[in-house]
Amino acid sequence: MHTSADSPELPQATAREPEALHQALAQTGGLDTLLRDLTERAVLAVRGAAACSITVRRDDRLLTLAGSSGLLSGLDQRQYENGHGPCVDAAGDDEEKHAPDLTEEDRWPSYTDYALAGGVRSVLAVPLAVDGETDAAINLYAVTENAFDDRREAVRAFAATASEAINTALSIERERTSSADVRTALLSRSTIDQAVGILMARERCTAQAALDTLRRASQNSNVKLRDLCSDLVTRVSGAGPLGTGAPSGNSAGGVNGARRDGRSHRG
């Protein structure tokens, strides 16, 4: 573990600067990297801090979503295994937990022994208000006793700013996921429509009859409807469906099989 520089800097990508977060997410590769950056910033922002981590409960399990480069391996995990410790209690109780000197700490004896063995002398865990997450906390570790005694207000301010940044980043991630889902749905619809058009021309049937044939072929061949339609378009055109930019595999035999069984409806 290392001791931070004396810097008052706080994260500059906050909820009041969403465009900065958009750029940060694009440059760093997503939320995970942004969270790691927040922990590194915390070590720089809080004089005396040697390491930082972010704890969140997901699927009824506590996880360390990010940790600074100075974080001792297992420092959070030991708390999760014991079911108690400063970061576990701060996240679960939504109350700040401060251990100014672990040599005199008696609330978490097994964890205290482990942390002291790793060179940790003081710990400060502050709850985070993260949307959609019931338990979350930012945890700061120091190699000297009483390291956070006169810096708790600064840590609380950092936690509030970090919460804003995380919530804005989560919102951006949700928007990206939603946009990707919409694009996928539109591409699927386009591919299916192209396949319906091919069957209508080939079999001289209605659009509904062509779609029914495709659905039966999908069920009989145990191939997703979109994949089956993509293969049919590829076999007929020699290229992938419009908008996809690439050909698919080969499942269109299911359509031919359905037609050979006499289950297509001519108009």
C-alpha positions in Angstrom: 0.0 0.0 0.0 1.2 3.5 -0.7 0.4 6.9 0.8 -1.3 9.4 -1.4 -0.1 12.9 -2.5 -1.6 15.8 -0.7 -4.2 16.9 -3.2 -7.7 18.4 -2.7 -8.9 17.4 -6.2 -12.3 15.8 -6.4 -13.7 14.0 -9.4 -14.6 16.5 -12.2 -17.0 14.2 -14.0 -20.1 14.7 -11.9 -23.8 14.6 -12.5 -23.6 18.3 -13.4 -21.2 17.5 -16.2 -22.8 14.6 -18.1 -20.9 15.4 -21.3 -17.6 14.9 -19.5 -18.8 11.5 -18.3 -19.9 10.6 -21.8 -16.3 11.3 -22.9 -14.8 9.5 -20.0 -16.9 6.4 -20.6 -16.0 6.4 -24.3 -12.3 6.9 -23.6 -12.0 4.5 -20.7 -14.2 1.7 -22.0 -17.1 1.7 -19.7 -18.3 1.9 -16.1 -15.8 -0.5 -14.6 -12.9 1.6 -15.7 -14.6 4.8 -14.5 -15.1 3.3 -11.1 -11.5 2.3 -10.9 -10.6 5.9 -11.8 -12.8 7.1 -9.0 -10.9 5.0 -6.4 -7.6 6.3 -7.7 -8.9 9.9 -7.5 -10.1 9.3 -3.9 -6.5 8.3 -2.9 -5.2 11.5 -4.4 -8.0 13.6 -3.0 -7.8 12.5 0.6 -4.5 13.2 2.2 -3.3 10.1 4.2 -5.3 7.6 2.2 -3.3 4.6 0.9 -6.0 2.7 -0.9 -9.7 2.9 -1.8 -12.4 0.5 -2.9 -16.1 0.6 -3.8 -18.4 -2.0 -2.3 -21.9 -2.8 -3.8 -24.5 -5.5 -3.0 -25.7 -7.3 -6.2 -27.8 -10.4 -6.3 -27.7 -10.5 -2.5 -23.9 -10.6 -2.6 -21.4 -7.9 -1.6 -18.8 -7.3 -4.3 -15.9 -4.9 -4.7 -16.7 -3.2 -8.0 -13.4 -1.3 -8.1 -10.2 -0.9 -6.1 -7.2 1.4 -6.4 -3.8 0.1 -7.2 -2.7 0.2 -3.6 -5.5 -2.0 -2.3 -4.3 -5.1 -0.4 -5.7 -8.2 -2.0 -8.4 -9.7 0.2 -9.0 -6.6 2.3 -12.7 -6.3 1.4 -13.2 -10.0 0.7 -12.3 -11.0 4.3 -15.1 -8.7 5.4 -17.6 -10.3 3.0 -16.7 -13.7 4.2 -17.0 -12.7 7.9 -20.3 -10.9 7.3 -19.1 -7.8 9.1 -16.4 -5.1 9.0 -16.4 -1.4 8.3 -17.3 -1.5 4.6 -19.9 -4.3 5.1 -21.6 -2.4 8.0 -21.4 1.0 6.3 -23.1 -0.4 3.2 -25.7 -2.5 5.1 -26.5 0.1 7.8 -26.2 3.1 5.6 -24.1 4.7 8.3 -20.5 5.9 8.2 -18.0 3.5 10.0 -14.7 4.9 11.2 -11.9 2.9 12.8 -9.2 5.5 13.7 -6.8 3.0 15.1 -7.2 -0.7 14.4 -4.9 -1.7 17.3 -7.6 -0.4 19.6 -10.6 -1.6 17.6 -12.9 -4.3 19.1 -15.9 -4.3 16.7 -14.5 -6.6 14.1 -11.8 -8.7 15.8 -11.1 -11.3 13.0 -11.0 -8.6 10.3 -8.9 -6.3 12.5 -6.2 -8.9 12.9 -6.1 -9.5 9.1 -6.0 -5.8 8.2 -3.3 -5.1 10.8 -1.2 -8.0 9.4 -1.5 -6.3 6.0 -0.2 -2.9 7.3 -3.6 -1.2 7.7 -3.9 1.1 10.7 -7.1 3.1 10.1 -10.3 2.7 8.0 -13.1 5.0 7.0 -16.2 3.6 5.1 -18.9 6.0 3.9 -22.2 4.9 2.3 -22.9 5.7 -1.3 -26.3 6.7 -2.6 -26.3 4.6 -5.8 -29.6 4.3 -7.8 -30.9 0.7 -7.8 -28.4 -0.6 -5.4 -29.6 -1.2 -1.8 -26.1 -1.4 -0.2 -23.0 0.5 -1.4 -20.0 2.2 0.2 -16.7 3.8 -0.6 -13.9 2.5 1.7 -10.6 4.3 2.5 -7.6 2.7 4.1 -4.5 4.2 5.7 -1.2 2.9 7.0 -1.1 5.4 9.9 -3.5 5.7 12.9 -6.0 8.6 13.0 -5.3 9.3 9.3 -8.9 10.4 8.7 -9.7 12.2 12.0 -9.7 15.7 10.5 -10.7 14.7 6.9 -14.0 13.0 7.4 -16.0 15.9 5.9 -13.8 15.9 2.9 -14.4 12.1 2.5 -18.2 12.7 2.8 -18.0 15.4 0.1 -16.1 13.0 -2.1 -18.6 10.2 -1.5 -21.5 12.5 -2.5 -19.7 13.6 -5.6 -18.8 10.0 -6.4 -22.4 9.0 -6.0 -23.5 11.6 -8.5 -20.8 10.5 -11.0 -21.7 6.8 -10.6 -25.5 7.5 -11.0 -24.9 9.5 -14.1 -22.6 6.8 -15.5 -25.2 4.2 -14.8 -27.8 6.3 -16.6 -25.5 6.5 -19.6 -24.9 2.8 -19.6 -28.6 2.1 -19.4 -29.2 4.4 -22.4 -26.5 2.6 -24.4 -28.0 -0.8 -23.6 -31.5 0.5 -24.5 -30.2 1.9 -27.8 -28.4 -1.4 -28.6 -31.6 -3.3 -27.8 -33.7 -1.1 -30.1 -31.1 -1.5 -33.0 -31.1 -5.3 -32.6 -34.9 -5.3 -32.7 -35.0 -3.2 -35.8 -32.4 -5.3 -37.6 -34.4 -8.4 -36.6 -37.6 -7.0 -38.0 -35.9 -5.9 -41.2 -34.4 -9.4 -41.7 -37.7 -11.1 -41.1 -39.5 -8.7 -43.5 -36.9 -9.4 -46.2 -37.4 -13.2 -45.8 -41.2 -12.8 -45.9 -40.9 -10.9 -49.2 -38.7 -13.6 -50.7 -41.3 -16.3 -49.8 -44.2 -14.1 -51.1 -42.5 -13.8 -54.5 -41.4 -17.4 -54.6 -44.6 -19.0 -53.4 -47.1 -16.4 -54.6 -48.6 -16.2 -51.1 -49.7 -13.5 -48.7 -47.4 -11.9 -46.2 -49.2 -13.7 -43.3 -48.9 -17.1 -45.0 -45.2 -16.5 -45.6 -44.6 -15.5 -42.0 -46.5 -18.6 -40.8 -44.3 -20.8 -42.9 -41.2 -19.2 -41.5 -42.4 -19.6 -37.9 -43.2 -23.3 -38.5 -39.8 -23.8 -40.1 -38.2 -22.1 -37.1 -40.0 -24.3 -34.6 -39.3 -27.5 -36.5 -35.6 -26.8 -37.0 -35.2 -25.4 -33.5 -33.5 -22.3 -35.0 -34.4 -18.7 -34.0 -36.7 -17.0 -36.4 -34.3 -14.2 -37.1 -31.4 -16.5 -37.8 -33.5 -18.7 -40.1 -34.6 -15.6 -42.0 -31.1 -14.3 -42.2 -29.9 -17.5 -43.7 -32.7 -17.5 -46.3 -31.9 -14.0 -47.4 -28.2 -14.9 -47.6 -29.0 -18.0 -49.8 -31.1 -16.0 -52.2 -29.0 -12.8 -52.4 -25.5 -14.2 -51.8 -25.0 -11.4 -49.2 -26.2 -10.7 -45.7 -29.6 -9.1 -44.9 -29.8 -5.4 -45.5 -28.4 -3.4 -42.6 -26.3 -6.2 -41.1 -23.3 -6.0 -43.3 -22.4 -9.7 -43.1 -23.8 -13.0 -44.2 -25.0 -15.6 -41.7 -24.7 -19.4 -41.4 -27.0 -22.0 -43.0 -30.4 -22.7 -41.5 -32.6 -21.9 -44.5 -33.1 -25.6 -45.3 -35.8 -25.5 -42.6 -37.9 -23.2 -44.8 -37.4 -25.4 -47.8 -38.4 -28.4 -45.7 -41.6 -26.7 -44.5 -42.5 -26.0 -48.1 -41.7 -29.5 -49.2 -44.1 -30.8 -46.5 -46.8 -28.8 -48.3 -47.4 -26.4 -45.4 -46.9 -23.1 -47.3 -50.1 -21.3 -48.3 -50.4 -20.1 -51.8 -52.4 -16.9 -52.5 
